C-alpha cells in the first residue's frame, strides 16, 4: 500500500509530482475521471488548472431588483413551500424563496431523498446560482445553499473552473474543485519556490510566486488577480523565450561555420552590370543582415520572410554569389518540381550573361543528366544547384557546399534538412525562406532560435492587386470583365476548392467549373490543373498556360506555389468563403507579377458567416500579408497557423499570442539582454533562472542542455 493514504494525504508533504489520487477528497476513482476528462494527473496540474472567471460572493442581490436572466447571483432569504411534483415518470422538487422584496421559485430536476429532508426551511440562508425568467417570474434551478451562520467569512473572489456535464453528474462540481484547490493552496509555501532574481522582481513590481498562485485561484480583489495574471503570462513568455535564446547562444558558441569575408567579382560584377532593377531598401537591409552573419566563423541560421513577389529570390541569388566569391558552392531546395523549376528558370535567366554554372536536380531528371550533375558538383564546376528532395540523396556530393537555401521550409522534415547540413564537413550557412507571412508574435515566439529578416516592401513599379468581392448575381459582369482582359492579351485563373462534387455542401467544384468556363469562353483555350494529376501531366498543363497557348487556367489550390506567369492579370476564386485567409492571400499572389494592373475577384454565395465576412473584407481592404496574417491568427488561433504538427508547442495556460504581443516583445528583449551579458546564466543571481529552466522547462522547448 502506498505511504500516502487517501484520508491523510495532507498530513504527508505534497510535492508538485504527487498524483492527485493522494490529495484529500479525490481518491483513485475520482482521480481517474479527472485525468480522463481534464488531463489533470498531478498536484502541479491542479495548480495550473486556472479559473475561467470569478464571482464576487460579497455582493447580495434583491429579488425585487432583478431585471436580467442568465446571471449567476447570490441572494439572502428563506426557503418555504417545499413540494414534489410528478408528471408521469418525471418528477421535480420545487420550493419558494423569499426576501423582503419578493419571491421566486427554486427547482431541482434530479434530486435525492436526502436533499428534500435536509433543505433548511424557514431559516436564513444564502443561495447562489443562475437565474431564469419566464412570464416576468424569476426562478433558480439547482441553487447552492449556505446557512447564514455557516457562511464562510472570506472576502476573496470566488473562482469558477472549467468543467463538464460528465464531471458534474458525478458530483465533481464547482464546490468540489473550490474545496480541493483551497486545500492545495494551503500547501503553496511547501510547493512553490521563486524562479526570478530579486532585481527582476523589484523592477517589475511582481507579487511573489506564492502570492501569485494564491491570488490566481482565490484573489483578494480584482487588483490582485490582475497582478497574478500578469506574472503568470510573463513567466510563460519569459521561460519560453529563454529556451530559444539559450539554444541560439549554445549554437553560436558550439556551431562552427565557414566565414565569408569577401565580397568579390561575382557579386559586384552582377550587381553593377546585370541587376535588372534597383533593389528595394528592404532587400538592401536584408542583404546587409545576411552579409554580417556570414562574415563570422559561425553557421548562419536566418529566416527570410517576404510576401509573394517581394524579391526573395533575388536576395537568395546575391547571397549565393557571396558564397561563390569565397570559393563555396550553393544549393537552393524547393518542396515541389514546379517551384524548383521556377527558381531555376529565374536564376538561369539572371545569370545568362555570366560564366556561372547553374543546374537543376529533381526526381524527373534522367539518369544520364544526373551523372553529369553529380560529376560537376564533385569537381566544383557546378556552382549553384537548384533542386527538390532529390538533392538529399546520399549519392549527391558537393565539392564544397557553403550555403543551403530552403524555400518554404515548413514543407521539409527536420531529418530531411539535416541531410543537407551533412553535405559538408563544416555545415553550410542556412537561409530559410517563406512567402507565408508569419504574425509578429508568432515569429518572436516560435522562430526565436532563428535570426529573422523581413522584406516588407514590393519592387518599384509593381502595382497593388485590386481585390473585389462579387456574388453569383454578378457572374455575367465578371465574365465580361475577364473577356476584356483576354482581349488586352492577358490571361485568367479560375480557382475552385473541390475536385469532385460535395454531397452535403452546394459549392462550385472543379469539374463543373471547367465545363462551365469552357462553354462561357468557347473562343479561347482552357487548361486544367489539380492535385490528382501526375507530375508530368501538371508540367504539361502549366507550361501550356505559361507559354500563352491557353488563355485560361482552371485549377485547384495546386497553383498556390505554381510557376510565375507575369501575363496572368486576373484571378477568380470560386466559393472564396471556403478558403482561409492565408490561402486566399497566397492564391492572390499568383497574379500581379507583371507591370500591368492585376485583379483578384472573390466569388461567394449570398449567405456568409461572420468569420467568412471578416476574411473577405480583410482581403478587399489590404494587400499587406503581415496585416492579413494577424487577422488570420485572431480567427484561427496560433496552433492552426503553425500547423497541427506544431500546435502542441502553443500549450500556454495564460499567454495569449493574439492579445499579449507587448508581453512577448518585452520578455524577448529582456531575455536577449540577460543572455548578451551572461550567455550561460553563470552569474549567481541568474542561477535561480537556470535551475528553474532546467527543472521545469527543458523538455518543453526540445532543447536539453545548458553547458
Secondary structure, 3 states (H helix, E strand, C coil): CCCCCCCCHHHCCCCCCCEHHHCCCCHHHHHHHHHHHHCCCEHHHHHCCCEEEEECCCCCECHHHCCCCCCEEEEEEEEEEEEEEEECCEEEEEEEEEECCEEEEEEECCCCHHHHHHCCECCCEEEEEEEEEECCEEEEECCEEEEHHHCCCCCCCEEEECCCHHHHHCCCCHHHHHHHHHHHHHCHHHHCCCCCCHHHHHHHCCCCHHHHHHHHHCCCCHHHHHHHHHHHHHHHHHHHHHHHHHHHHHHHHHCECCCCCCCCHHHHHHHHHCCCCCCCHHHHHHHHHHHHHHCCCECCEEEEEECCCCCHHHHHHHHHHHHHHCCCEEEEECCCHHHHHHHHHHHHHHCCCCCCCEEEECCCCCHHHHHHHHHHHHHCCCCEEEECHHHHCCCCCCCCEEEEEEECHHHCCHHHHHHHHCCCCCCCEEEEEECCCCCHHHHHHHCCCCEEEEECCCCCCCCCCEEEEEEHHHHHHHHHHHHHHHHCCCEEEEECCCCCCCCCCCCCCHHHHHHHHHHHCCCCCEEEECCCCCHHHHHHHHHHHHCCCCCEEEECHHHHHCCCCCCEEEEEECCHHHCCHHHHHHHHCCCCCCCCCCEEEEEECCCCCHHHHHHHHHHHHCCCHHHHHHHHHHHHCHHHHHCHHHHHHHCCCCCCCCCCHHHHHHHHHHHHHHHHHCCCCCCHHHHHHHHHHHHHHHHHHCCCCCC
